[in-house]
Amino acid sequence: MQGLHVFDPRAVVAVDLESLVHDGHLLRKVDRILETSFIRKLTGTCYASGVGRPSIDPEVFFRMLLVAYLYDIKSDRQLCEDVHHNFAYRWFCRLALHEKVPDHSSLSRIRDRYGEDIFEALFRKIVEICQKRGLVAPECRVMTDATLIAADAALDSLVHNDPEQARLEAESLQGRTKAVHPPPTRRISNQTHRSRTDRDATLAQKRGAPQ
């Protein structure tokens, strides 16, 4: 009778991470055509050589963002946890098994450091790469999603575009309590009013849904 297998969770073994990701894996297909050498050059102005703590490799950062996009991972915290446990994610992000996955708070700080300009330049470069690979036709149409997204703004945040009218409306609302005084009727539209808390928010109505 053969001896029973004994599992030792602390056993130290040599693991070939490359062999743990099969050839047909989506991330292998992406990696074959992915060019990331431009990322360090693009983000070079955001780093000072030899100053401060060692930074997270910008290529690792953007590869993690691509994993989040491809697998619909909404949270930075969840992304870091998934990369920690998933061999294929680690391989794609160029993180060896002994390397620590960046903390989710670091991802937020890096986003703030790069700013909109670098992300826009990255997007344009990716489009350029796709064109070279024949993934984008010379002439194409841009399709947009008409899904309505609830804005983080209430109707009470709407103010009139005309400063004088805005003052009059504010005076009419001043001192009122919703439980006692119903709000006065206002004629509002995207042409006359804007949100003071979210300038990108606009009024919209979807058929069959409450206003």
ChimeraX commands (.cxc) that place a marker at each C-alpha (Angstrom):
marker #1 position 0.00,0.00,0.00 radius 0.5
marker #1 position 1.41,3.32,-1.01 radius 0.5
marker #1 position 1.76,6.11,1.50 radius 0.5
marker #1 position -0.79,8.89,1.60 radius 0.5
marker #1 position 0.00,12.18,-0.07 radius 0.5
marker #1 position 0.85,14.88,2.44 radius 0.5
marker #1 position 0.25,18.47,1.43 radius 0.5
marker #1 position 2.81,20.94,2.71 radius 0.5
marker #1 position 1.62,24.54,2.03 radius 0.5
marker #1 position 5.04,25.92,3.05 radius 0.5
marker #1 position 7.09,23.71,0.73 radius 0.5
marker #1 position 9.51,25.71,-1.41 radius 0.5
marker #1 position 9.47,24.68,-5.08 radius 0.5
marker #1 position 10.84,26.09,-8.31 radius 0.5
marker #1 position 7.97,27.20,-10.54 radius 0.5
marker #1 position 8.21,28.14,-14.20 radius 0.5
marker #1 position 5.56,30.87,-14.48 radius 0.5
marker #1 position 5.79,30.74,-18.28 radius 0.5
marker #1 position 4.55,27.13,-18.30 radius 0.5
marker #1 position 1.47,28.00,-16.24 radius 0.5
marker #1 position -0.08,30.13,-18.99 radius 0.5
marker #1 position -1.28,28.04,-21.94 radius 0.5
marker #1 position -0.72,29.15,-25.53 radius 0.5
marker #1 position -4.39,29.80,-26.23 radius 0.5
marker #1 position -4.89,32.15,-23.30 radius 0.5
marker #1 position -6.34,35.55,-24.23 radius 0.5
marker #1 position -3.49,37.41,-22.53 radius 0.5
marker #1 position -0.92,35.50,-24.61 radius 0.5
marker #1 position -2.70,36.56,-27.78 radius 0.5
marker #1 position -2.73,40.17,-26.62 radius 0.5
marker #1 position 0.90,40.02,-25.53 radius 0.5
marker #1 position 2.03,38.82,-28.96 radius 0.5
marker #1 position 0.94,42.07,-30.61 radius 0.5
marker #1 position 1.30,44.42,-27.66 radius 0.5
marker #1 position 4.02,47.05,-27.86 radius 0.5
marker #1 position 4.81,48.65,-24.51 radius 0.5
marker #1 position 8.34,49.98,-25.03 radius 0.5
marker #1 position 6.98,53.50,-25.58 radius 0.5
marker #1 position 5.36,53.68,-22.13 radius 0.5
marker #1 position 8.54,54.44,-20.16 radius 0.5
marker #1 position 9.47,57.20,-22.58 radius 0.5
marker #1 position 5.95,58.63,-22.47 radius 0.5
marker #1 position 5.93,58.78,-18.65 radius 0.5
marker #1 position 9.59,59.70,-18.16 radius 0.5
marker #1 position 8.89,63.29,-17.15 radius 0.5
marker #1 position 6.86,62.09,-14.14 radius 0.5
marker #1 position 9.86,60.48,-12.45 radius 0.5
marker #1 position 13.13,61.76,-11.00 radius 0.5
marker #1 position 16.02,59.32,-11.26 radius 0.5
marker #1 position 17.57,58.37,-7.91 radius 0.5
marker #1 position 15.15,60.47,-5.86 radius 0.5
marker #1 position 12.68,59.01,-3.36 radius 0.5
marker #1 position 11.48,55.43,-3.06 radius 0.5
marker #1 position 11.66,53.02,-6.01 radius 0.5
marker #1 position 8.57,53.62,-8.14 radius 0.5
marker #1 position 6.17,51.13,-9.68 radius 0.5
marker #1 position 7.18,50.33,-13.23 radius 0.5
marker #1 position 4.83,52.31,-15.51 radius 0.5
marker #1 position 4.63,49.31,-17.85 radius 0.5
marker #1 position 3.38,47.16,-14.96 radius 0.5
marker #1 position 0.81,49.84,-14.13 radius 0.5
marker #1 position -0.61,50.05,-17.65 radius 0.5
marker #1 position -0.60,46.27,-18.08 radius 0.5
marker #1 position -2.65,46.00,-14.89 radius 0.5
marker #1 position -5.12,48.56,-16.26 radius 0.5
marker #1 position -5.41,46.49,-19.44 radius 0.5
marker #1 position -6.17,43.37,-17.38 radius 0.5
marker #1 position -8.88,45.33,-15.57 radius 0.5
marker #1 position -10.40,46.40,-18.89 radius 0.5
marker #1 position -10.25,42.97,-20.54 radius 0.5
marker #1 position -11.79,41.17,-17.57 radius 0.5
marker #1 position -14.20,43.92,-16.46 radius 0.5
marker #1 position -12.62,44.39,-13.05 radius 0.5
marker #1 position -14.19,47.55,-11.62 radius 0.5
marker #1 position -12.22,48.03,-8.42 radius 0.5
marker #1 position -8.49,48.75,-7.98 radius 0.5
marker #1 position -8.58,46.73,-4.77 radius 0.5
marker #1 position -10.12,43.76,-6.59 radius 0.5
marker #1 position -7.65,44.14,-9.46 radius 0.5
marker #1 position -4.65,43.95,-7.12 radius 0.5
marker #1 position -6.10,40.92,-5.36 radius 0.5
marker #1 position -6.80,39.12,-8.64 radius 0.5
marker #1 position -3.31,39.83,-10.01 radius 0.5
marker #1 position -1.86,38.47,-6.76 radius 0.5
marker #1 position -3.67,35.12,-7.11 radius 0.5
marker #1 position -3.92,34.64,-10.89 radius 0.5
marker #1 position -0.83,33.22,-12.61 radius 0.5
marker #1 position -1.85,34.47,-16.05 radius 0.5
marker #1 position -2.41,38.01,-14.75 radius 0.5
marker #1 position 0.97,37.98,-13.02 radius 0.5
marker #1 position 2.69,36.75,-16.16 radius 0.5
marker #1 position 1.05,39.41,-18.33 radius 0.5
marker #1 position 1.85,42.17,-15.82 radius 0.5
marker #1 position 5.48,41.05,-15.66 radius 0.5
marker #1 position 5.32,40.25,-11.95 radius 0.5
marker #1 position 7.25,37.20,-10.75 radius 0.5
marker #1 position 5.75,35.00,-8.03 radius 0.5
marker #1 position 8.09,36.45,-5.39 radius 0.5
marker #1 position 7.29,40.05,-6.35 radius 0.5
marker #1 position 4.71,42.05,-4.44 radius 0.5
marker #1 position 1.69,43.32,-6.36 radius 0.5
marker #1 position 1.32,47.13,-6.14 radius 0.5
marker #1 position -1.12,48.34,-3.51 radius 0.5
marker #1 position -4.45,49.65,-4.77 radius 0.5
marker #1 position -3.74,53.07,-3.25 radius 0.5
marker #1 position -0.62,53.33,-5.39 radius 0.5
marker #1 position -2.71,52.97,-8.55 radius 0.5
marker #1 position -4.77,56.02,-7.55 radius 0.5
marker #1 position -1.65,58.09,-6.88 radius 0.5
marker #1 position -0.15,57.12,-10.23 radius 0.5
marker #1 position -3.33,58.18,-12.04 radius 0.5
marker #1 position -3.16,61.57,-10.36 radius 0.5
marker #1 position 0.53,61.91,-11.18 radius 0.5
marker #1 position 0.09,61.15,-14.88 radius 0.5
marker #1 position -2.94,63.33,-15.42 radius 0.5
marker #1 position -5.20,63.56,-18.45 radius 0.5
marker #1 position -2.48,64.52,-20.96 radius 0.5
marker #1 position -0.47,61.31,-20.55 radius 0.5
marker #1 position -3.54,59.11,-20.71 radius 0.5
marker #1 position -4.66,60.88,-23.88 radius 0.5
marker #1 position -1.20,60.45,-25.43 radius 0.5
marker #1 position -1.28,56.76,-24.47 radius 0.5
marker #1 position -4.70,56.34,-26.09 radius 0.5
marker #1 position -3.53,57.99,-29.32 radius 0.5
marker #1 position -0.43,55.77,-29.41 radius 0.5
marker #1 position -2.53,52.64,-28.95 radius 0.5
marker #1 position -4.82,53.72,-31.81 radius 0.5
marker #1 position -1.72,54.27,-33.95 radius 0.5
marker #1 position -0.46,50.76,-33.13 radius 0.5
marker #1 position -3.87,49.29,-33.98 radius 0.5
marker #1 position -3.79,51.09,-37.34 radius 0.5
marker #1 position -0.33,49.67,-38.10 radius 0.5
marker #1 position -1.59,46.20,-37.24 radius 0.5
marker #1 position -4.55,46.59,-39.59 radius 0.5
marker #1 position -7.09,46.53,-36.77 radius 0.5
marker #1 position -8.54,49.92,-37.69 radius 0.5
marker #1 position -9.79,50.71,-41.18 radius 0.5
marker #1 position -8.44,53.89,-42.85 radius 0.5
marker #1 position -11.98,55.24,-42.90 radius 0.5
marker #1 position -14.24,54.26,-40.05 radius 0.5
marker #1 position -17.23,55.55,-38.16 radius 0.5
marker #1 position -17.28,56.21,-34.46 radius 0.5
marker #1 position -20.13,54.48,-32.64 radius 0.5
marker #1 position -21.30,55.81,-29.29 radius 0.5
marker #1 position -23.25,54.15,-26.52 radius 0.5
marker #1 position -26.55,55.90,-25.76 radius 0.5
marker #1 position -26.82,54.43,-22.26 radius 0.5
marker #1 position -27.95,56.96,-19.68 radius 0.5
marker #1 position -25.73,57.14,-16.60 radius 0.5
marker #1 position -27.12,58.63,-13.42 radius 0.5
marker #1 position -25.20,61.77,-12.52 radius 0.5
marker #1 position -23.98,62.47,-9.02 radius 0.5
marker #1 position -26.13,65.61,-8.90 radius 0.5
marker #1 position -29.63,66.40,-7.64 radius 0.5
marker #1 position -32.25,68.60,-9.28 radius 0.5
marker #1 position -31.74,71.01,-6.39 radius 0.5
marker #1 position -28.20,71.60,-7.67 radius 0.5
marker #1 position -29.52,73.23,-10.87 radius 0.5
marker #1 position -28.91,76.95,-11.14 radius 0.5
marker #1 position -29.91,79.34,-13.88 radius 0.5
marker #1 position -27.27,80.30,-16.44 radius 0.5
marker #1 position -28.29,83.93,-16.05 radius 0.5
marker #1 position -26.73,85.22,-12.77 radius 0.5
marker #1 position -29.70,87.51,-12.06 radius 0.5
marker #1 position -32.22,84.72,-12.57 radius 0.5
marker #1 position -30.04,82.42,-10.43 radius 0.5
marker #1 position -30.15,85.01,-7.63 radius 0.5
marker #1 position -33.94,85.31,-7.82 radius 0.5
marker #1 position -34.39,81.53,-7.74 radius 0.5
marker #1 position -32.06,81.23,-4.75 radius 0.5
marker #1 position -34.07,83.88,-2.89 radius 0.5
marker #1 position -37.33,82.07,-3.62 radius 0.5
marker #1 position -35.92,78.81,-2.23 radius 0.5
marker #1 position -34.27,80.38,0.82 radius 0.5
marker #1 position -35.80,79.46,4.17 radius 0.5
marker #1 position -38.10,76.79,2.78 radius 0.5
marker #1 position -38.40,73.36,4.41 radius 0.5
marker #1 position -39.38,70.48,2.15 radius 0.5
marker #1 position -41.72,69.00,4.77 radius 0.5
marker #1 position -43.60,72.29,5.16 radius 0.5
marker #1 position -43.08,74.31,2.00 radius 0.5
marker #1 position -43.13,72.45,-1.32 radius 0.5
marker #1 position -40.52,73.77,-3.75 radius 0.5
marker #1 position -41.81,76.40,-6.19 radius 0.5
marker #1 position -42.47,75.31,-9.75 radius 0.5
marker #1 position -39.53,76.08,-12.05 radius 0.5
marker #1 position -39.21,75.80,-15.80 radius 0.5
marker #1 position -35.83,74.16,-16.35 radius 0.5
marker #1 position -33.99,72.86,-19.38 radius 0.5
marker #1 position -30.43,72.20,-20.50 radius 0.5
marker #1 position -30.53,75.54,-22.33 radius 0.5
marker #1 position -31.41,77.57,-19.23 radius 0.5
marker #1 position -29.91,75.65,-16.29 radius 0.5
marker #1 position -26.72,73.83,-15.30 radius 0.5
marker #1 position -25.65,71.82,-12.26 radius 0.5
marker #1 position -23.41,73.68,-9.85 radius 0.5
marker #1 position -22.00,70.39,-8.49 radius 0.5
marker #1 position -21.38,68.56,-11.78 radius 0.5
marker #1 position -20.98,70.71,-14.89 radius 0.5
marker #1 position -21.05,67.64,-17.16 radius 0.5
marker #1 position -24.48,66.53,-15.89 radius 0.5
marker #1 position -27.49,67.25,-18.10 radius 0.5
marker #1 position -31.23,66.66,-17.89 radius 0.5
marker #1 position -32.45,63.54,-19.67 radius 0.5
marker #1 position -35.47,61.26,-19.68 radius 0.5
marker #1 position -35.78,57.67,-20.82 radius 0.5
marker #1 position -39.13,56.34,-21.97 radius 0.5
marker #1 position -40.66,54.05,-19.38 radius 0.5
marker #1 position -38.35,55.26,-16.60 radius 0.5
marker #1 position -39.12,57.77,-13.84 radius 0.5
marker #1 position -37.91,61.32,-14.36 radius 0.5
marker link #1:1,2 radius 0.2
marker link #1:2,3 radius 0.2
marker link #1:3,4 radius 0.2
marker link #1:4,5 radius 0.2
marker link #1:5,6 radius 0.2
marker link #1:6,7 radius 0.2
marker link #1:7,8 radius 0.2
marker link #1:8,9 radius 0.2
marker link #1:9,10 radius 0.2
marker link #1:10,11 radius 0.2
marker link #1:11,12 radius 0.2
marker link #1:12,13 radius 0.2
marker link #1:13,14 radius 0.2
marker link #1:14,15 radius 0.2
marker link #1:15,16 radius 0.2
marker link #1:16,17 radius 0.2
marker link #1:17,18 radius 0.2
marker link #1:18,19 radius 0.2
marker link #1:19,20 radius 0.2
marker link #1:20,21 radius 0.2
marker link #1:21,22 radius 0.2
marker link #1:22,23 radius 0.2
marker link #1:23,24 radius 0.2
marker link #1:24,25 radius 0.2
marker link #1:25,26 radius 0.2
marker link #1:26,27 radius 0.2
marker link #1:27,28 radius 0.2
marker link #1:28,29 radius 0.2
marker link #1:29,30 radius 0.2
marker link #1:30,31 radius 0.2
marker link #1:31,32 radius 0.2
marker link #1:32,33 radius 0.2
marker link #1:33,34 radius 0.2
marker link #1:34,35 radius 0.2
marker link #1:35,36 radius 0.2
marker link #1:36,37 radius 0.2
marker link #1:37,38 radius 0.2
marker link #1:38,39 radius 0.2
marker link #1:39,40 radius 0.2
marker link #1:40,41 radius 0.2
marker link #1:41,42 radius 0.2
marker link #1:42,43 radius 0.2
marker link #1:43,44 radius 0.2
marker link #1:44,45 radius 0.2
marker link #1:45,46 radius 0.2
marker link #1:46,47 radius 0.2
marker link #1:47,48 radius 0.2
marker link #1:48,49 radius 0.2
marker link #1:49,50 radius 0.2
marker link #1:50,51 radius 0.2
marker link #1:51,52 radius 0.2
marker link #1:52,53 radius 0.2
marker link #1:53,54 radius 0.2
marker link #1:54,55 radius 0.2
marker link #1:55,56 radius 0.2
marker link #1:56,57 radius 0.2
marker link #1:57,58 radius 0.2
marker link #1:58,59 radius 0.2
marker link #1:59,60 radius 0.2
marker link #1:60,61 radius 0.2
marker link #1:61,62 radius 0.2
marker link #1:62,63 radius 0.2
marker link #1:63,64 radius 0.2
marker link #1:64,65 radius 0.2
marker link #1:65,66 radius 0.2
marker link #1:66,67 radius 0.2
marker link #1:67,68 radius 0.2
marker link #1:68,69 radius 0.2
marker link #1:69,70 radius 0.2
marker link #1:70,71 radius 0.2
marker link #1:71,72 radius 0.2
marker link #1:72,73 radius 0.2
marker link #1:73,74 radius 0.2
marker link #1:74,75 radius 0.2
marker link #1:75,76 radius 0.2
marker link #1:76,77 radius 0.2
marker link #1:77,78 radius 0.2
marker link #1:78,79 radius 0.2
marker link #1:79,80 radius 0.2
marker link #1:80,81 radius 0.2
marker link #1:81,82 radius 0.2
marker link #1:82,83 radius 0.2
marker link #1:83,84 radius 0.2
marker link #1:84,85 radius 0.2
marker link #1:85,86 radius 0.2
marker link #1:86,87 radius 0.2
marker link #1:87,88 radius 0.2
marker link #1:88,89 radius 0.2
marker link #1:89,90 radius 0.2
marker link #1:90,91 radius 0.2
marker link #1:91,92 radius 0.2
marker link #1:92,93 radius 0.2
marker link #1:93,94 radius 0.2
marker link #1:94,95 radius 0.2
marker link #1:95,96 radius 0.2
marker link #1:96,97 radius 0.2
marker link #1:97,98 radius 0.2
marker link #1:98,99 radius 0.2
marker link #1:99,100 radius 0.2
marker link #1:100,101 radius 0.2
marker link #1:101,102 radius 0.2
marker link #1:102,103 radius 0.2
marker link #1:103,104 radius 0.2
marker link #1:104,105 radius 0.2
marker link #1:105,106 radius 0.2
marker link #1:106,107 radius 0.2
marker link #1:107,108 radius 0.2
marker link #1:108,109 radius 0.2
marker link #1:109,110 radius 0.2
marker link #1:110,111 radius 0.2
marker link #1:111,112 radius 0.2
marker link #1:112,113 radius 0.2
marker link #1:113,114 radius 0.2
marker link #1:114,115 radius 0.2
marker link #1:115,116 radius 0.2
marker link #1:116,117 radius 0.2
marker link #1:117,118 radius 0.2
marker link #1:118,119 radius 0.2
marker link #1:119,120 radius 0.2
marker link #1:120,121 radius 0.2
marker link #1:121,122 radius 0.2
marker link #1:122,123 radius 0.2
marker link #1:123,124 radius 0.2
marker link #1:124,125 radius 0.2
marker link #1:125,126 radius 0.2
marker link #1:126,127 radius 0.2
marker link #1:127,128 radius 0.2
marker link #1:128,129 radius 0.2
marker link #1:129,130 radius 0.2
marker link #1:130,131 radius 0.2
marker link #1:131,132 radius 0.2
marker link #1:132,133 radius 0.2
marker link #1:133,134 radius 0.2
marker link #1:134,135 radius 0.2
marker link #1:135,136 radius 0.2
marker link #1:136,137 radius 0.2
marker link #1:137,138 radius 0.2
marker link #1:138,139 radius 0.2
marker link #1:139,140 radius 0.2
marker link #1:140,141 radius 0.2
marker link #1:141,142 radius 0.2
marker link #1:142,143 radius 0.2
marker link #1:143,144 radius 0.2
marker link #1:144,145 radius 0.2
marker link #1:145,146 radius 0.2
marker link #1:146,147 radius 0.2
marker link #1:147,148 radius 0.2
marker link #1:148,149 radius 0.2
marker link #1:149,150 radius 0.2
marker link #1:150,151 radius 0.2
marker link #1:151,152 radius 0.2
marker link #1:152,153 radius 0.2
marker link #1:153,154 radius 0.2
marker link #1:154,155 radius 0.2
marker link #1:155,156 radius 0.2
marker link #1:156,157 radius 0.2
marker link #1:157,158 radius 0.2
marker link #1:158,159 radius 0.2
marker link #1:159,160 radius 0.2
marker link #1:160,161 radius 0.2
marker link #1:161,162 radius 0.2
marker link #1:162,163 radius 0.2
marker link #1:163,164 radius 0.2
marker link #1:164,165 radius 0.2
marker link #1:165,166 radius 0.2
marker link #1:166,167 radius 0.2
marker link #1:167,168 radius 0.2
marker link #1:168,169 radius 0.2
marker link #1:169,170 radius 0.2
marker link #1:170,171 radius 0.2
marker link #1:171,172 radius 0.2
marker link #1:172,173 radius 0.2
marker link #1:173,174 radius 0.2
marker link #1:174,175 radius 0.2
marker link #1:175,176 radius 0.2
marker link #1:176,177 radius 0.2
marker link #1:177,178 radius 0.2
marker link #1:178,179 radius 0.2
marker link #1:179,180 radius 0.2
marker link #1:180,181 radius 0.2
marker link #1:181,182 radius 0.2
marker link #1:182,183 radius 0.2
marker link #1:183,184 radius 0.2
marker link #1:184,185 radius 0.2
marker link #1:185,186 radius 0.2
marker link #1:186,187 radius 0.2
marker link #1:187,188 radius 0.2
marker link #1:188,189 radius 0.2
marker link #1:189,190 radius 0.2
marker link #1:190,191 radius 0.2
marker link #1:191,192 radius 0.2
marker link #1:192,193 radius 0.2
marker link #1:193,194 radius 0.2
marker link #1:194,195 radius 0.2
marker link #1:195,196 radius 0.2
marker link #1:196,197 radius 0.2
marker link #1:197,198 radius 0.2
marker link #1:198,199 radius 0.2
marker link #1:199,200 radius 0.2
marker link #1:200,201 radius 0.2
marker link #1:201,202 radius 0.2
marker link #1:202,203 radius 0.2
marker link #1:203,204 radius 0.2
marker link #1:204,205 radius 0.2
marker link #1:205,206 radius 0.2
marker link #1:206,207 radius 0.2
marker link #1:207,208 radius 0.2
marker link #1:208,209 radius 0.2
marker link #1:209,210 radius 0.2
marker link #1:210,211 radius 0.2
view
